[in-house]
Amino acid sequence: MLFTQTAYIGIDPTAGPKSIAYAAIDGNLRLMALGIGELDEVLAFMGGQHQAVVAINGPGNVNQGLMKSDEIREKLAIPPKPGRSDNLRLAEYLLQVRNLPIYHTPAKEEKAKPWLRLAFNLTKRLQSLGYGSEDLEMIEASADVCYQVWLGHPLFGQRSLEGRLQRQLVLFDLGLDIPDPMMYFEEITRFRILQGVLPEEHLFNSFELQVLAIAYIAWAKNNKPEDIEVVGDEKEGQIFLPSEKAYSFNKK
C-alpha cells in the first residue's frame, strides 16, 4: 500500500517465529495499516513508501562495546561497578539504571535471541530499500519502555485483558484515532458471559498495541519533537522514547 503523505510506521519483530507486526498512522494519527506477516510481506509494504518514518522495536545491530570504555563509563551520572554492564549498549544501560524494561543486545550475532537476529536482518533489508535517508527515516524505539514512561509505573501483563485495556487507554488518550477501549464494557452482557464470548472487537491484541505505541513515537519525532527523548550513541544505536517531563498519565 502506497501512502502519498508521510507514513509513521511501527514494526515489531517479536510477534513470533518469522512473524513481524506492523502499523502505520498518518499525520493526523489515523490508522492506515495494521497487520502481522512474514519478513518479505513487511518489506513489500515498506518498499512502497516514498516518505516515511519507521520505528523498530529492537536494535539494528550488535553491541559495539562502548560500555567497555573507561572514558565513557567515567562520564556517566551513575557509573557501573567494574566488570558490570559490559554486555549492554550504552542506550540500554542508560534506560536500565532508570528501571525501565529494556532488552540486552549481545556483541556477537550468534549469541543473540532469534527475535534480535530478525531485528538485525530487518534493519539491513530496510537499509537496502533506502531507509536511513532523509525521506525514509529509521529509528529504534521500545514499546515496553514507552508505556512505562507514559504511565510512570510498571504495567499489567501485555497479553492480559487488563494489560491490553491499559495500553489502549494510553494510546487513545494520546490522541490516536482508535476505538475507546472502555466501549468493551458496554458490550458485556449476561448472555455473553454465560456463552463465554467477550466483545474483542473493541480491543487490539498485544502485538498491535506494541507497534501502535512505537508508530506514535515515529509520529512524535516529526510532529512533537519536544516531547521525545533520545538516549545512547549514534554509532552504536540510539533509542527514542517519550520524555518523562512531557507525559505522565498518573500525574494529577
C-alpha positions in Angstrom: 0.0 0.0 0.0 1.4 3.4 -1.1 0.8 6.5 1.0 1.3 9.9 -0.7 1.8 11.6 2.6 4.3 10.8 5.3 3.6 7.4 6.9 4.6 6.9 10.6 5.2 3.2 11.0 6.0 0.9 13.9 7.5 -2.6 13.3 7.9 -5.3 16.0 9.9 -8.4 15.2 8.8 -10.2 18.4 5.4 -11.3 17.1 6.5 -15.0 16.8 8.8 -17.2 14.7 9.4 -15.5 11.4 6.5 -13.1 12.1 6.6 -9.3 12.2 3.8 -7.0 13.4 3.5 -3.5 11.8 1.2 -0.5 12.0 1.1 2.8 10.0 -0.6 6.0 11.0 -0.8 9.3 9.2 0.0 12.9 10.3 -3.5 13.2 11.9 -2.9 10.0 14.0 -5.4 8.0 11.9 -4.7 4.3 11.5 -3.7 3.4 7.9 -2.4 -0.1 8.1 -2.2 -2.8 10.8 -1.1 -6.4 10.4 1.2 -9.3 11.1 3.2 -11.0 8.4 6.5 -12.6 7.4 9.6 -10.5 6.6 9.0 -10.4 2.8 5.4 -9.2 3.2 6.5 -6.4 5.5 9.4 -5.4 3.2 7.0 -5.3 0.3 4.8 -2.9 2.3 7.8 -0.8 3.3 9.2 -0.7 -0.2 6.0 1.0 -1.4 6.6 4.1 0.7 8.1 7.3 -0.7 8.2 9.2 2.6 8.1 7.6 6.0 9.5 7.4 9.5 9.7 3.9 10.8 10.4 2.9 14.4 11.6 -0.6 15.0 11.0 -2.3 18.3 14.6 -3.7 18.6 18.2 -2.9 17.8 19.6 -2.6 14.3 23.0 -4.2 15.1 25.0 -6.0 17.7 26.6 -4.4 20.8 29.6 -2.3 19.7 31.2 -2.5 23.2 31.1 1.2 24.2 30.4 0.3 27.8 33.8 -1.4 28.0 35.4 2.1 27.6 36.6 3.5 30.8 36.3 7.0 29.4 32.6 6.5 28.6 31.9 4.8 31.9 33.5 7.6 34.0 31.3 10.2 32.3 28.1 8.5 33.3 26.0 10.1 36.0 25.7 6.6 37.6 28.8 4.7 36.6 28.6 0.9 36.7 30.7 -1.1 39.0 33.9 -2.6 37.5 33.2 -5.6 35.3 29.4 -4.9 35.3 27.2 -3.9 32.4 29.9 -4.6 29.8 27.3 -6.6 27.8 24.9 -3.7 27.4 24.8 -1.0 24.8 25.1 2.5 26.2 21.5 3.2 25.4 20.4 0.1 27.2 22.5 0.9 30.3 21.0 4.4 30.5 17.5 3.0 30.5 18.3 0.1 32.8 19.5 2.5 35.6 16.2 4.2 35.3 14.5 0.9 36.0 12.9 0.8 32.5 12.3 -2.7 30.9 14.9 -2.8 28.1 16.3 -5.7 26.1 20.1 -6.6 26.1 22.0 -6.7 22.9 25.0 -9.1 22.7 28.3 -8.3 21.0 28.0 -11.4 18.7 25.1 -12.1 16.4 25.3 -15.9 17.1 24.6 -15.2 20.8 21.5 -13.1 20.0 18.0 -14.4 20.6 16.1 -15.3 17.4 13.9 -12.1 17.5 17.1 -10.0 17.8 18.6 -11.6 14.8 15.3 -10.9 12.9 15.6 -7.3 14.0 19.2 -7.1 12.7 18.1 -8.7 9.3 15.1 -6.4 9.1 17.2 -3.3 9.6 19.7 -4.4 6.9 16.9 -5.2 4.5 15.3 -1.8 5.1 18.6 -0.1 4.6 18.8 -1.8 1.2 15.4 -0.2 0.4 16.7 3.3 1.2 15.7 3.6 4.8 18.0 5.6 6.9 17.8 8.5 4.5 16.1 11.9 4.8 12.8 10.8 3.2 12.8 7.3 4.7 13.9 7.7 8.3 14.5 4.8 10.6 14.8 4.9 14.4 14.8 2.4 17.3 12.1 2.5 20.0 11.0 0.1 22.7 7.2 -0.2 23.2 7.7 -1.5 26.8 9.8 1.5 27.7 7.3 3.9 26.1 4.3 2.5 28.0 6.2 2.6 31.3 7.3 6.2 30.8 3.8 7.2 29.8 2.2 5.7 32.9 5.1 6.3 35.3 4.9 2.7 36.8 5.0 -0.9 35.7 2.1 -2.2 33.7 -0.2 -5.2 33.8 1.0 -8.1 31.6 0.8 -7.1 28.0 -1.3 -10.1 26.9 -3.8 -9.9 29.8 -7.1 -8.3 29.3 -6.3 -5.6 31.9 -2.9 -5.0 30.2 -4.5 -4.6 26.8 -7.1 -2.2 28.2 -4.5 -0.2 30.0 -2.2 0.2 26.9 -5.1 1.0 24.6 -6.3 3.7 27.0 -2.9 5.3 26.9 -2.9 5.4 23.1 -6.5 6.6 23.0 -5.6 9.4 25.4 -2.6 10.3 23.4 -4.9 11.1 20.5 -4.7 8.1 18.2 -7.8 7.7 16.2 -8.7 4.2 17.6 -11.7 2.8 19.4 -12.2 3.8 23.0 -11.3 0.6 24.9 -13.9 1.4 27.6 -16.5 0.5 25.0 -15.5 -3.1 25.7 -17.5 -2.9 29.0 -20.6 -1.6 27.3 -20.8 -4.7 25.2 -20.5 -7.2 28.1 -23.9 -8.8 28.8 -25.1 -11.6 30.9 -25.7 -13.7 27.8 -22.1 -13.1 26.5 -20.6 -14.0 29.9 -22.6 -17.3 30.1 -21.7 -18.2 26.5 -18.0 -17.3 27.1 -18.0 -14.8 24.2 -16.4 -11.5 25.0 -16.5 -8.4 22.8 -13.0 -8.5 21.4 -13.8 -6.2 18.5 -13.1 -3.1 20.6 -9.6 -4.2 21.7 -6.3 -4.6 19.9 -4.1 -7.6 20.6 -0.8 -7.3 22.4 1.4 -7.1 19.2 -0.9 -4.5 17.6 -0.6 -2.4 20.8 3.2 -2.7 20.7 3.5 -1.4 17.1 0.9 1.3 17.6 3.0 2.7 20.5 6.2 3.0 18.5 4.3 4.3 15.4 3.3 7.1 17.7 6.9 7.7 18.7 7.8 7.9 15.0 5.0 10.5 14.6 6.1 12.5 17.6 9.7 12.6 16.4 8.5 14.8 13.5 5.4 16.4 15.0 6.2 16.9 18.7 10.0 16.6 19.0 10.0 18.5 22.2 8.1 15.5 23.8 10.8 13.0 22.7 14.0 12.0 24.4 16.9 10.2 22.7 19.5 8.1 24.6 22.6 6.3 23.5 25.3 6.8 21.0 24.5 7.4 17.3 27.2 5.0 16.1 26.1 2.1 18.4 22.4 2.8 18.4 20.1 5.4 19.9 16.7 4.7 21.4 13.8 7.1 21.1 11.3 7.3 23.9 8.8 9.7 25.4 10.1 12.5 27.6 9.2 11.9 31.3 8.5 15.7 31.5 6.0 15.7 28.7 4.0 12.6 29.5 2.7 11.0 32.7 -0.9 9.8 32.9 -0.6 9.3 36.7 0.0 12.9 37.4 -2.9 14.8 38.8 
